[in-house]
């Protein structure tokens, strides 16, 4: 997180930050849709847990990017 201010000074950094934040938003939306289906008994708790675990990792690209700057 300490590197965020300096990353914001580059187009590549801005793109990674934007994509990561968008990933968090999409993850939260998908998780809430899964939770809603579970609460309304459209899917079982087991199915919901499996679906939640299969959501993409929003930090994946960030971690890959960090490897390139070390």
mmCIF file of the N, C-alpha and C atoms, coordinates in Angstrom:
data_MODEL
# 
_entry.id   MODEL 
# 
loop_
_atom_site.group_PDB 
_atom_site.id 
_atom_site.type_symbol 
_atom_site.label_atom_id 
_atom_site.label_alt_id 
_atom_site.label_comp_id 
_atom_site.label_asym_id 
_atom_site.label_entity_id 
_atom_site.label_seq_id 
_atom_site.pdbx_PDB_ins_code 
_atom_site.Cartn_x 
_atom_site.Cartn_y 
_atom_site.Cartn_z 
_atom_site.occupancy 
_atom_site.B_iso_or_equiv 
_atom_site.pdbx_formal_charge 
_atom_site.auth_seq_id 
_atom_site.auth_comp_id 
_atom_site.auth_asym_id 
_atom_site.auth_atom_id 
_atom_site.pdbx_PDB_model_num 
ATOM 1   N N  . UNK A 1 1  ? 0.822   -1.197  0.000   1.00 0.00 ? 1  UNK A N  1 
ATOM 2   C CA . UNK A 1 1  ? 0.000   0.000   0.000   1.00 0.00 ? 1  UNK A CA 1 
ATOM 3   C C  . UNK A 1 1  ? 0.867   1.262   0.000   1.00 0.00 ? 1  UNK A C  1 
ATOM 4   N N  . UNK A 1 2  ? 2.051   1.163   0.585   1.00 0.00 ? 2  UNK A N  1 
ATOM 5   C CA . UNK A 1 2  ? 2.921   2.334   0.618   1.00 0.00 ? 2  UNK A CA 1 
ATOM 6   C C  . UNK A 1 2  ? 3.343   2.761   -0.777  1.00 0.00 ? 2  UNK A C  1 
ATOM 7   N N  . UNK A 1 3  ? 3.355   1.808   -1.723  1.00 0.00 ? 3  UNK A N  1 
ATOM 8   C CA . UNK A 1 3  ? 3.779   2.134   -3.077  1.00 0.00 ? 3  UNK A CA 1 
ATOM 9   C C  . UNK A 1 3  ? 2.663   2.747   -3.914  1.00 0.00 ? 3  UNK A C  1 
ATOM 10  N N  . UNK A 1 4  ? 1.442   2.798   -3.414  1.00 0.00 ? 4  UNK A N  1 
ATOM 11  C CA . UNK A 1 4  ? 0.331   3.347   -4.201  1.00 0.00 ? 4  UNK A CA 1 
ATOM 12  C C  . UNK A 1 4  ? 0.567   4.773   -4.682  1.00 0.00 ? 4  UNK A C  1 
ATOM 13  N N  . UNK A 1 5  ? 1.037   5.713   -3.844  1.00 0.00 ? 5  UNK A N  1 
ATOM 14  C CA . UNK A 1 5  ? 1.221   7.070   -4.355  1.00 0.00 ? 5  UNK A CA 1 
ATOM 15  C C  . UNK A 1 5  ? 2.168   7.144   -5.550  1.00 0.00 ? 5  UNK A C  1 
ATOM 16  N N  . UNK A 1 6  ? 3.275   6.405   -5.518  1.00 0.00 ? 6  UNK A N  1 
ATOM 17  C CA . UNK A 1 6  ? 4.205   6.455   -6.635  1.00 0.00 ? 6  UNK A CA 1 
ATOM 18  C C  . UNK A 1 6  ? 3.655   5.715   -7.854  1.00 0.00 ? 6  UNK A C  1 
ATOM 19  N N  . UNK A 1 7  ? 2.873   4.674   -7.638  1.00 0.00 ? 7  UNK A N  1 
ATOM 20  C CA . UNK A 1 7  ? 2.273   3.961   -8.759  1.00 0.00 ? 7  UNK A CA 1 
ATOM 21  C C  . UNK A 1 7  ? 1.287   4.846   -9.505  1.00 0.00 ? 7  UNK A C  1 
ATOM 22  N N  . UNK A 1 8  ? 0.609   5.708   -8.776  1.00 0.00 ? 8  UNK A N  1 
ATOM 23  C CA . UNK A 1 8  ? -0.364  6.603   -9.394  1.00 0.00 ? 8  UNK A CA 1 
ATOM 24  C C  . UNK A 1 8  ? 0.254   7.614   -10.331 1.00 0.00 ? 8  UNK A C  1 
ATOM 25  N N  . UNK A 1 9  ? 1.567   7.688   -10.340 1.00 0.00 ? 9  UNK A N  1 
ATOM 26  C CA . UNK A 1 9  ? 2.262   8.626   -11.223 1.00 0.00 ? 9  UNK A CA 1 
ATOM 27  C C  . UNK A 1 9  ? 2.570   8.032   -12.590 1.00 0.00 ? 9  UNK A C  1 
ATOM 28  N N  . UNK A 1 10 ? 2.207   6.793   -12.819 1.00 0.00 ? 10 UNK A N  1 
ATOM 29  C CA . UNK A 1 10 ? 2.479   6.159   -14.108 1.00 0.00 ? 10 UNK A CA 1 
ATOM 30  C C  . UNK A 1 10 ? 1.179   5.615   -14.698 1.00 0.00 ? 10 UNK A C  1 
ATOM 31  N N  . UNK A 1 11 ? 1.070   5.610   -16.024 1.00 0.00 ? 11 UNK A N  1 
ATOM 32  C CA . UNK A 1 11 ? -0.125  5.049   -16.657 1.00 0.00 ? 11 UNK A CA 1 
ATOM 33  C C  . UNK A 1 11 ? -0.309  3.568   -16.315 1.00 0.00 ? 11 UNK A C  1 
ATOM 34  N N  . UNK A 1 12 ? 0.788   2.804   -16.300 1.00 0.00 ? 12 UNK A N  1 
ATOM 35  C CA . UNK A 1 12 ? 0.699   1.387   -15.971 1.00 0.00 ? 12 UNK A CA 1 
ATOM 36  C C  . UNK A 1 12 ? 0.219   1.206   -14.524 1.00 0.00 ? 12 UNK A C  1 
ATOM 37  N N  . UNK A 1 13 ? 0.759   2.010   -13.631 1.00 0.00 ? 13 UNK A N  1 
ATOM 38  C CA . UNK A 1 13 ? 0.353   1.947   -12.227 1.00 0.00 ? 13 UNK A CA 1 
ATOM 39  C C  . UNK A 1 13 ? -1.114  2.275   -12.057 1.00 0.00 ? 13 UNK A C  1 
ATOM 40  N N  . UNK A 1 14 ? -1.551  3.321   -12.748 1.00 0.00 ? 14 UNK A N  1 
ATOM 41  C CA . UNK A 1 14 ? -2.973  3.697   -12.675 1.00 0.00 ? 14 UNK A CA 1 
ATOM 42  C C  . UNK A 1 14 ? -3.869  2.575   -13.186 1.00 0.00 ? 14 UNK A C  1 
ATOM 43  N N  . UNK A 1 15 ? -3.434  1.905   -14.250 1.00 0.00 ? 15 UNK A N  1 
ATOM 44  C CA . UNK A 1 15 ? -4.226  0.812   -14.811 1.00 0.00 ? 15 UNK A CA 1 
ATOM 45  C C  . UNK A 1 15 ? -4.323  -0.354  -13.826 1.00 0.00 ? 15 UNK A C  1 
ATOM 46  N N  . UNK A 1 16 ? -3.205  -0.681  -13.176 1.00 0.00 ? 16 UNK A N  1 
ATOM 47  C CA . UNK A 1 16 ? -3.211  -1.784  -12.207 1.00 0.00 ? 16 UNK A CA 1 
ATOM 48  C C  . UNK A 1 16 ? -4.093  -1.433  -11.010 1.00 0.00 ? 16 UNK A C  1 
ATOM 49  N N  . UNK A 1 17 ? -3.964  -0.213  -10.512 1.00 0.00 ? 17 UNK A N  1 
ATOM 50  C CA . UNK A 1 17 ? -4.784  0.229   -9.375  1.00 0.00 ? 17 UNK A CA 1 
ATOM 51  C C  . UNK A 1 17 ? -6.261  0.179   -9.745  1.00 0.00 ? 17 UNK A C  1 
ATOM 52  N N  . UNK A 1 18 ? -6.598  0.701   -10.915 1.00 0.00 ? 18 UNK A N  1 
ATOM 53  C CA . UNK A 1 18 ? -7.986  0.723   -11.368 1.00 0.00 ? 18 UNK A CA 1 
ATOM 54  C C  . UNK A 1 18 ? -8.537  -0.695  -11.516 1.00 0.00 ? 18 UNK A C  1 
ATOM 55  N N  . UNK A 1 19 ? -7.760  -1.563  -12.144 1.00 0.00 ? 19 UNK A N  1 
ATOM 56  C CA . UNK A 1 19 ? -8.219  -2.942  -12.356 1.00 0.00 ? 19 UNK A CA 1 
ATOM 57  C C  . UNK A 1 19 ? -8.396  -3.673  -11.030 1.00 0.00 ? 19 UNK A C  1 
ATOM 58  N N  . UNK A 1 20 ? -7.504  -3.433  -10.078 1.00 0.00 ? 20 UNK A N  1 
ATOM 59  C CA . UNK A 1 20 ? -7.598  -4.076  -8.772  1.00 0.00 ? 20 UNK A CA 1 
ATOM 60  C C  . UNK A 1 20 ? -8.842  -3.599  -8.026  1.00 0.00 ? 20 UNK A C  1 
ATOM 61  N N  . UNK A 1 21 ? -9.064  -2.304  -8.004  1.00 0.00 ? 21 UNK A N  1 
ATOM 62  C CA . UNK A 1 21 ? -10.245 -1.765  -7.327  1.00 0.00 ? 21 UNK A CA 1 
ATOM 63  C C  . UNK A 1 21 ? -11.530 -2.255  -7.988  1.00 0.00 ? 21 UNK A C  1 
ATOM 64  N N  . UNK A 1 22 ? -11.531 -2.317  -9.318  1.00 0.00 ? 22 UNK A N  1 
ATOM 65  C CA . UNK A 1 22 ? -12.702 -2.823  -10.039 1.00 0.00 ? 22 UNK A CA 1 
ATOM 66  C C  . UNK A 1 22 ? -12.937 -4.289  -9.697  1.00 0.00 ? 22 UNK A C  1 
ATOM 67  N N  . UNK A 1 23 ? -11.855 -5.045  -9.551  1.00 0.00 ? 23 UNK A N  1 
ATOM 68  C CA . UNK A 1 23 ? -11.966 -6.449  -9.169  1.00 0.00 ? 23 UNK A CA 1 
ATOM 69  C C  . UNK A 1 23 ? -12.629 -6.616  -7.806  1.00 0.00 ? 23 UNK A C  1 
ATOM 70  N N  . UNK A 1 24 ? -12.261 -5.730  -6.850  1.00 0.00 ? 24 UNK A N  1 
ATOM 71  C CA . UNK A 1 24 ? -12.892 -5.783  -5.530  1.00 0.00 ? 24 UNK A CA 1 
ATOM 72  C C  . UNK A 1 24 ? -14.384 -5.506  -5.631  1.00 0.00 ? 24 UNK A C  1 
ATOM 73  N N  . UNK A 1 25 ? -14.752 -4.524  -6.437  1.00 0.00 ? 25 UNK A N  1 
ATOM 74  C CA . UNK A 1 25 ? -16.169 -4.177  -6.597  1.00 0.00 ? 25 UNK A CA 1 
ATOM 75  C C  . UNK A 1 25 ? -16.933 -5.347  -7.212  1.00 0.00 ? 25 UNK A C  1 
ATOM 76  N N  . UNK A 1 26 ? -16.380 -5.913  -8.280  1.00 0.00 ? 26 UNK A N  1 
ATOM 77  C CA . UNK A 1 26 ? -17.048 -7.036  -8.944  1.00 0.00 ? 26 UNK A CA 1 
ATOM 78  C C  . UNK A 1 26 ? -17.160 -8.243  -8.013  1.00 0.00 ? 26 UNK A C  1 
ATOM 79  N N  . UNK A 1 27 ? -16.126 -8.465  -7.206  1.00 0.00 ? 27 UNK A N  1 
ATOM 80  C CA . UNK A 1 27 ? -16.137 -9.568  -6.255  1.00 0.00 ? 27 UNK A CA 1 
ATOM 81  C C  . UNK A 1 27 ? -17.238 -9.376  -5.219  1.00 0.00 ? 27 UNK A C  1 
ATOM 82  N N  . UNK A 1 28 ? -17.361 -8.160  -4.691  1.00 0.00 ? 28 UNK A N  1 
ATOM 83  C CA . UNK A 1 28 ? -18.402 -7.871  -3.688  1.00 0.00 ? 28 UNK A CA 1 
ATOM 84  C C  . UNK A 1 28 ? -19.799 -8.058  -4.279  1.00 0.00 ? 28 UNK A C  1 
ATOM 85  N N  . UNK A 1 29 ? -19.992 -7.604  -5.517  1.00 0.00 ? 29 UNK A N  1 
ATOM 86  C CA . UNK A 1 29 ? -21.293 -7.745  -6.173  1.00 0.00 ? 29 UNK A CA 1 
ATOM 87  C C  . UNK A 1 29 ? -21.630 -9.222  -6.359  1.00 0.00 ? 29 UNK A C  1 
ATOM 88  N N  . UNK A 1 30 ? -20.675 -9.985  -6.871  1.00 0.00 ? 30 UNK A N  1 
ATOM 89  C CA . UNK A 1 30 ? -20.915 -11.417 -7.085  1.00 0.00 ? 30 UNK A CA 1 
ATOM 90  C C  . UNK A 1 30 ? -21.191 -12.128 -5.761  1.00 0.00 ? 30 UNK A C  1 
ATOM 91  N N  . UNK A 1 31 ? -20.430 -11.790 -4.719  1.00 0.00 ? 31 UNK A N  1 
ATOM 92  C CA . UNK A 1 31 ? -20.637 -12.426 -3.410  1.00 0.00 ? 31 UNK A CA 1 
ATOM 93  C C  . UNK A 1 31 ? -22.015 -12.096 -2.855  1.00 0.00 ? 31 UNK A C  1 
ATOM 94  N N  . UNK A 1 32 ? -22.460 -10.862 -3.050  1.00 0.00 ? 32 UNK A N  1 
ATOM 95  C CA . UNK A 1 32 ? -23.779 -10.493 -2.529  1.00 0.00 ? 32 UNK A CA 1 
ATOM 96  C C  . UNK A 1 32 ? -24.888 -11.198 -3.301  1.00 0.00 ? 32 UNK A C  1 
ATOM 97  N N  . UNK A 1 33 ? -24.702 -11.409 -4.593  1.00 0.00 ? 33 UNK A N  1 
ATOM 98  C CA . UNK A 1 33 ? -25.700 -12.144 -5.377  1.00 0.00 ? 33 UNK A CA 1 
ATOM 99  C C  . UNK A 1 33 ? -25.767 -13.604 -4.935  1.00 0.00 ? 33 UNK A C  1 
ATOM 100 N N  . UNK A 1 34 ? -24.608 -14.198 -4.664  1.00 0.00 ? 34 UNK A N  1 
ATOM 101 C CA . UNK A 1 34 ? -24.571 -15.577 -4.175  1.00 0.00 ? 34 UNK A CA 1 
ATOM 102 C C  . UNK A 1 34 ? -25.248 -15.665 -2.812  1.00 0.00 ? 34 UNK A C  1 
ATOM 103 N N  . UNK A 1 35 ? -24.926 -14.729 -1.927  1.00 0.00 ? 35 UNK A N  1 
ATOM 104 C CA . UNK A 1 35 ? -25.525 -14.724 -0.587  1.00 0.00 ? 35 UNK A CA 1 
ATOM 105 C C  . UNK A 1 35 ? -27.039 -14.572 -0.666  1.00 0.00 ? 35 UNK A C  1 
ATOM 106 N N  . UNK A 1 36 ? -27.505 -13.718 -1.550  1.00 0.00 ? 36 UNK A N  1 
ATOM 107 C CA . UNK A 1 36 ? -28.944 -13.516 -1.713  1.00 0.00 ? 36 UNK A CA 1 
ATOM 108 C C  . UNK A 1 36 ? -29.629 -14.811 -2.150  1.00 0.00 ? 36 UNK A C  1 
ATOM 109 N N  . UNK A 1 37 ? -29.015 -15.523 -3.087  1.00 0.00 ? 37 UNK A N  1 
ATOM 110 C CA . UNK A 1 37 ? -29.587 -16.785 -3.542  1.00 0.00 ? 37 UNK A CA 1 
ATOM 111 C C  . UNK A 1 37 ? -29.627 -17.805 -2.409  1.00 0.00 ? 37 UNK A C  1 
ATOM 112 N N  . UNK A 1 38 ? -28.589 -17.817 -1.583  1.00 0.00 ? 38 UNK A N  1 
ATOM 113 C CA . UNK A 1 38 ? -28.561 -18.762 -0.460  1.00 0.00 ? 38 UNK A CA 1 
ATOM 114 C C  . UNK A 1 38 ? -29.634 -18.423 0.567   1.00 0.00 ? 38 UNK A C  1 
ATOM 115 N N  . UNK A 1 39 ? -29.775 -17.141 0.885   1.00 0.00 ? 39 UNK A N  1 
ATOM 116 C CA . UNK A 1 39 ? -30.778 -16.712 1.862   1.00 0.00 ? 39 UNK A CA 1 
ATOM 117 C C  . UNK A 1 39 ? -32.188 -17.033 1.370   1.00 0.00 ? 39 UNK A C  1 
ATOM 118 N N  . UNK A 1 40 ? -32.404 -16.856 0.070   1.00 0.00 ? 40 UNK A N  1 
ATOM 119 C CA . UNK A 1 40 ? -33.725 -17.134 -0.509  1.00 0.00 ? 40 UNK A CA 1 
ATOM 120 C C  . UNK A 1 40 ? -33.925 -18.608 -0.862  1.00 0.00 ? 40 UNK A C  1 
ATOM 121 N N  . UNK A 1 41 ? -32.946 -19.437 -0.484  1.00 0.00 ? 41 UNK A N  1 
ATOM 122 C CA . UNK A 1 41 ? -32.991 -20.886 -0.685  1.00 0.00 ? 41 UNK A CA 1 
ATOM 123 C C  . UNK A 1 41 ? -33.097 -21.289 -2.153  1.00 0.00 ? 41 UNK A C  1 
ATOM 124 N N  . UNK A 1 42 ? -32.539 -20.446 -3.019  1.00 0.00 ? 42 UNK A N  1 
ATOM 125 C CA . UNK A 1 42 ? -32.442 -20.804 -4.431  1.00 0.00 ? 42 UNK A CA 1 
ATOM 126 C C  . UNK A 1 42 ? -31.278 -21.769 -4.643  1.00 0.00 ? 42 UNK A C  1 
ATOM 127 N N  . UNK A 1 43 ? -30.290 -21.702 -3.754  1.00 0.00 ? 43 UNK A N  1 
ATOM 128 C CA . UNK A 1 43 ? -29.156 -22.612 -3.757  1.00 0.00 ? 43 UNK A CA 1 
ATOM 129 C C  . UNK A 1 43 ? -28.892 -23.024 -2.307  1.00 0.00 ? 43 UNK A C  1 
ATOM 130 N N  . UNK A 1 44 ? -28.195 -24.146 -2.152  1.00 0.00 ? 44 UNK A N  1 
ATOM 131 C CA . UNK A 1 44 ? -27.883 -24.600 -0.799  1.00 0.00 ? 44 UNK A CA 1 
ATOM 132 C C  . UNK A 1 44 ? -26.676 -23.829 -0.249  1.00 0.00 ? 44 UNK A C  1 
ATOM 133 N N  . UNK A 1 45 ? -26.494 -23.940 1.050   1.00 0.00 ? 45 UNK A N  1 
ATOM 134 C CA . UNK A 1 45 ? -25.336 -23.305 1.689   1.00 0.00 ? 45 UNK A CA 1 
ATOM 135 C C  . UNK A 1 45 ? -24.032 -23.870 1.116   1.00 0.00 ? 45 UNK A C  1 
ATOM 136 N N  . UNK A 1 46 ? -24.015 -25.166 0.893   1.00 0.00 ? 46 UNK A N  1 
ATOM 137 C CA . UNK A 1 46 ? -22.833 -25.813 0.323   1.00 0.00 ? 46 UNK A CA 1 
ATOM 138 C C  . UNK A 1 46 ? -22.528 -25.264 -1.064  1.00 0.00 ? 46 UNK A C  1 
ATOM 139 N N  . UNK A 1 47 ? -23.560 -25.110 -1.877  1.00 0.00 ? 47 UNK A N  1 
ATOM 140 C CA . UNK A 1 47 ? -23.364 -24.538 -3.221  1.00 0.00 ? 47 UNK A CA 1 
ATOM 141 C C  . UNK A 1 47 ? -22.857 -23.108 -3.123  1.00 0.00 ? 47 UNK A C  1 
ATOM 142 N N  . UNK A 1 48 ? -23.425 -22.340 -2.199  1.00 0.00 ? 48 UNK A N  1 
ATOM 143 C CA . UNK A 1 48 ? -23.004 -20.948 -2.026  1.00 0.00 ? 48 UNK A CA 1 
ATOM 144 C C  . UNK A 1 48 ? -21.540 -20.871 -1.614  1.00 0.00 ? 48 UNK A C  1 
ATOM 145 N N  . UNK A 1 49 ? -21.142 -21.724 -0.671  1.00 0.00 ? 49 UNK A N  1 
ATOM 146 C CA . UNK A 1 49 ? -19.747 -21.709 -0.228  1.00 0.00 ? 49 UNK A CA 1 
ATOM 147 C C  . UNK A 1 49 ? -18.806 -22.069 -1.375  1.00 0.00 ? 49 UNK A C  1 
ATOM 148 N N  . UNK A 1 50 ? -19.194 -23.047 -2.165  1.00 0.00 ? 50 UNK A N  1 
ATOM 149 C CA . UNK A 1 50 ? -18.376 -23.448 -3.320  1.00 0.00 ? 50 UNK A CA 1 
ATOM 150 C C  . UNK A 1 50 ? -18.268 -22.298 -4.323  1.00 0.00 ? 50 UNK A C  1 
ATOM 151 N N  . UNK A 1 51 ? -19.381 -21.634 -4.584  1.00 0.00 ? 51 UNK A N  1 
ATOM 152 C CA . UNK A 1 51 ? -19.390 -20.511 -5.524  1.00 0.00 ? 51 UNK A CA 1 
ATOM 153 C C  . UNK A 1 51 ? -18.539 -19.349 -5.003  1.00 0.00 ? 51 UNK A C  1 
ATOM 154 N N  . UNK A 1 52 ? -18.635 -19.067 -3.715  1.00 0.00 ? 52 UNK A N  1 
ATOM 155 C CA . UNK A 1 52 ? -17.849 -17.983 -3.124  1.00 0.00 ? 52 UNK A CA 1 
ATOM 156 C C  . UNK A 1 52 ? -16.355 -18.278 -3.229  1.00 0.00 ? 52 UNK A C  1 
ATOM 157 N N  . UNK A 1 53 ? -15.975 -19.527 -2.959  1.00 0.00 ? 53 UNK A N  1 
ATOM 158 C CA . UNK A 1 53 ? -14.561 -19.899 -3.050  1.00 0.00 ? 53 UNK A CA 1 
ATOM 159 C C  . UNK A 1 53 ? -14.043 -19.843 -4.479  1.00 0.00 ? 53 UNK A C  1 
ATOM 160 N N  . UNK A 1 54 ? -14.928 -19.975 -5.445  1.00 0.00 ? 54 UNK A N  1 
ATOM 161 C CA . UNK A 1 54 ? -14.488 -19.980 -6.844  1.00 0.00 ? 54 UNK A CA 1 
ATOM 162 C C  . UNK A 1 54 ? -14.423 -18.579 -7.464  1.00 0.00 ? 54 UNK A C  1 
ATOM 163 N N  . UNK A 1 55 ? -14.801 -17.566 -6.700  1.00 0.00 ? 55 UNK A N  1 
ATOM 164 C CA . UNK A 1 55 ? -14.710 -16.205 -7.236  1.00 0.00 ? 55 UNK A CA 1 
ATOM 165 C C  . UNK A 1 55 ? -13.250 -15.857 -7.519  1.00 0.00 ? 55 UNK A C  1 
ATOM 166 N N  . UNK A 1 56 ? -12.998 -15.088 -8.572  1.00 0.00 ? 56 UNK A N  1 
ATOM 167 C CA . UNK A 1 56 ? -11.617 -14.725 -8.882  1.00 0.00 ? 56 UNK A CA 1 
ATOM 168 C C  . UNK A 1 56 ? -10.984 -13.846 -7.798  1.00 0.00 ? 56 UNK A C  1 
ATOM 169 N N  . UNK A 1 57 ? -9.684  -13.971 -7.651  1.00 0.00 ? 57 UNK A N  1 
ATOM 170 C CA . UNK A 1 57 ? -8.933  -13.190 -6.675  1.00 0.00 ? 57 UNK A CA 1 
ATOM 171 C C  . UNK A 1 57 ? -8.675  -11.790 -7.241  1.00 0.00 ? 57 UNK A C  1 
ATOM 172 N N  . UNK A 1 58 ? -9.256  -10.746 -6.656  1.00 0.00 ? 58 UNK A N  1 
ATOM 173 C CA . UNK A 1 58 ? -9.061  -9.395  -7.194  1.00 0.00 ? 58 UNK A CA 1 
ATOM 174 C C  . UNK A 1 58 ? -7.633  -8.884  -7.029  1.00 0.00 ? 58 UNK A C  1 
ATOM 175 N N  . UNK A 1 59 ? -6.845  -9.537  -6.188  1.00 0.00 ? 59 UNK A N  1 
ATOM 176 C CA . UNK A 1 59 ? -5.470  -9.093  -5.954  1.00 0.00 ? 59 UNK A CA 1 
ATOM 177 C C  . UNK A 1 59 ? -4.441  -9.817  -6.835  1.00 0.00 ? 59 UNK A C  1 
ATOM 178 N N  . UNK A 1 60 ? -4.892  -10.737 -7.674  1.00 0.00 ? 60 UNK A N  1 
ATOM 179 C CA . UNK A 1 60 ? -3.980  -11.548 -8.478  1.00 0.00 ? 60 UNK A CA 1 
ATOM 180 C C  . UNK A 1 60 ? -3.056  -10.688 -9.350  1.00 0.00 ? 60 UNK A C  1 
ATOM 181 N N  . UNK A 1 61 ? -3.610  -9.793  -10.128 1.00 0.00 ? 61 UNK A N  1 
ATOM 182 C CA . UNK A 1 61 ? -2.780  -8.950  -11.003 1.00 0.00 ? 61 UNK A CA 1 
ATOM 183 C C  . UNK A 1 61 ? -1.874  -8.029  -10.204 1.00 0.00 ? 61 UNK A C  1 
ATOM 184 N N  . UNK A 1 62 ? -2.360  -7.542  -9.066  1.00 0.00 ? 62 UNK A N  1 
ATOM 185 C CA . UNK A 1 62 ? -1.553  -6.671  -8.217  1.00 0.00 ? 62 UNK A CA 1 
ATOM 186 C C  . UNK A 1 62 ? -0.300  -7.421  -7.747  1.00 0.00 ? 62 UNK A C  1 
ATOM 187 N N  . UNK A 1 63 ? -0.486  -8.657  -7.289  1.00 0.00 ? 63 UNK A N  1 
ATOM 188 C CA . UNK A 1 63 ? 0.656   -9.446  -6.824  1.00 0.00 ? 63 UNK A CA 1 
ATOM 189 C C  . UNK A 1 63 ? 1.630   -9.726  -7.969  1.00 0.00 ? 63 UNK A C  1 
ATOM 190 N N  . UNK A 1 64 ? 1.109   -10.027 -9.149  1.00 0.00 ? 64 UNK A N  1 
ATOM 191 C CA . UNK A 1 64 ? 1.961   -10.258 -10.313 1.00 0.00 ? 64 UNK A CA 1 
ATOM 192 C C  . UNK A 1 64 ? 2.725   -8.992  -10.667 1.00 0.00 ? 64 UNK A C  1 
ATOM 193 N N  . UNK A 1 65 ? 2.058   -7.849  -10.609 1.00 0.00 ? 65 UNK A N  1 
ATOM 194 C CA . UNK A 1 65 ? 2.708   -6.582  -10.909 1.00 0.00 ? 65 UNK A CA 1 
ATOM 195 C C  . UNK A 1 65 ? 3.806   -6.294  -9.890  1.00 0.00 ? 65 UNK A C  1 
ATOM 196 N N  . UNK A 1 66 ? 3.545   -6.566  -8.632  1.00 0.00 ? 66 UNK A N  1 
ATOM 197 C CA . UNK A 1 66 ? 4.535   -6.309  -7.574  1.00 0.00 ? 66 UNK A CA 1 
ATOM 198 C C  . UNK A 1 66 ? 5.806   -7.117  -7.808  1.00 0.00 ? 66 UNK A C  1 
ATOM 199 N N  . UNK A 1 67 ? 5.691   -8.313  -8.353  1.00 0.00 ? 67 UNK A N  1 
ATOM 200 C CA . UNK A 1 67 ? 6.872   -9.133  -8.638  1.00 0.00 ? 67 UNK A CA 1 
ATOM 201 C C  . UNK A 1 67 ? 7.766   -8.466  -9.682  1.00 0.00 ? 67 UNK A C  1 
ATOM 202 N N  . UNK A 1 68 ? 7.160   -7.687  -10.573 1.00 0.00 ? 68 UNK A N  1 
ATOM 203 C CA . UNK A 1 68 ? 7.948   -7.045  -11.625 1.00 0.00 ? 68 UNK A CA 1 
ATOM 204 C C  . UNK A 1 68 ? 8.688   -5.807  -11.151 1.00 0.00 ? 68 UNK A C  1 
ATOM 205 N N  . UNK A 1 69 ? 8.272   -5.237  -10.011 1.00 0.00 ? 69 UNK A N  1 
ATOM 206 C CA . UNK A 1 69 ? 8.918   -4.005  -9.550  1.00 0.00 ? 69 UNK A CA 1 
ATOM 207 C C  . UNK A 1 69 ? 9.894   -4.248  -8.407  1.00 0.00 ? 69 UNK A C  1 
ATOM 208 N N  . UNK A 1 70 ? 10.067  -5.483  -7.997  1.00 0.00 ? 70 UNK A N  1 
ATOM 209 C CA . UNK A 1 70 ? 10.988  -5.781  -6.900  1.00 0.00 ? 70 UNK A CA 1 
ATOM 210 C C  . UNK A 1 70 ? 12.375  -6.035  -7.414  1.00 0.00 ? 70 UNK A C  1 
# 
